[in-house]
Amino acid sequence: NFTYGSPAPLGPNLPMQPTTRFDMASLTKVTATTTLVMIMYQNGDISLDEPVVSFLPKLKIEVAVPSELVDAVIEAIAAAAKTGKIGDGKIFVLDVERALRIRTGETDSQAL
């Protein structure tokens, strides 16, 4: 039996043995994902030219805040979400006519 390489690329340079064990979890991510993506490409299920965002689920976040905090909340969300790429999202600002916290019975601004 011949062995080549190092079992720990970032650790000490130990010689490989025929009984050397490897962490398959790290290899599974690469080998399984690559294989599945190429099968999907071959079957015509995906295009390799599509932006990554095409494969991510859309996410809707609803936030109700007092009027005086709207600008600060918009600024914080936009700063956190902005990547400069397709899929960064949109922010819609709507008036909330009434609010009710069911558990306590609080209404309007006290319910926020």
Secondary structure, DSSP 8 states (H G I E B T S, - for coil): ----S-S-TTS------TT----HHHHHHHHHHHHHHHHHHHTTS--TTS-GGGGS----------GGGHHHHHHHHHHHH--SSTT---------S--B-TTT--BGGGG-
